[in-house]
Amino acid sequence: QVQLVESGGGLVQAGGSLRLSCAASGSTFSRYAMGWFRQAPGKEREFVAAISRSGSTVYDDSVKGRFTMSRDNAENTVYLQMNSLKFEDTAVYYCNAILGEYNFWGQGTQVTVSS
């Protein structure tokens, strides 16, 4: 069982930056691939970024070049640095941990970008 707690969301003007954090419980964090997803009002949850156990990253085209995902296995934490934020980045952002058949989600953190 892994518990994920996101933080760092808030209200920011377009063009601004935020850094989201996702703290994970448990001693097996380094074994999990981690991801960030987001869900805007009235829309389905969508993929944002992911990082492998070895630190390789992949991004959705909509955030490539603006967002950077990283992980600190010593702190059991993943981060999402979001720069050049756009109005359309407004959503609840969720942290995700995957290991084989196991799939865990955090409760989400709201990011609101004002235009």
Secondary structure as GFF3:
##gff-version 3
##sequence-region A 1 115
A	DSSP	beta_strand	4	7	.	.	.	ID=ss1
A	DSSP	beta_strand	10	13	.	.	.	ID=ss2
A	DSSP	beta_strand	18	24	.	.	.	ID=ss3
A	DSSP	three_ten_helix	29	31	.	.	.	ID=ss4
A	DSSP	beta_strand	33	39	.	.	.	ID=ss5
A	DSSP	beta_strand	46	51	.	.	.	ID=ss6
A	DSSP	beta_strand	57	59	.	.	.	ID=ss7
A	DSSP	beta_strand	67	72	.	.	.	ID=ss8
A	DSSP	beta_strand	77	82	.	.	.	ID=ss9
A	DSSP	three_ten_helix	87	89	.	.	.	ID=ss10
A	DSSP	beta_strand	91	99	.	.	.	ID=ss11
A	DSSP	beta_strand	102	105	.	.	.	ID=ss12
A	DSSP	beta_strand	109	114	.	.	.	ID=ss13
###
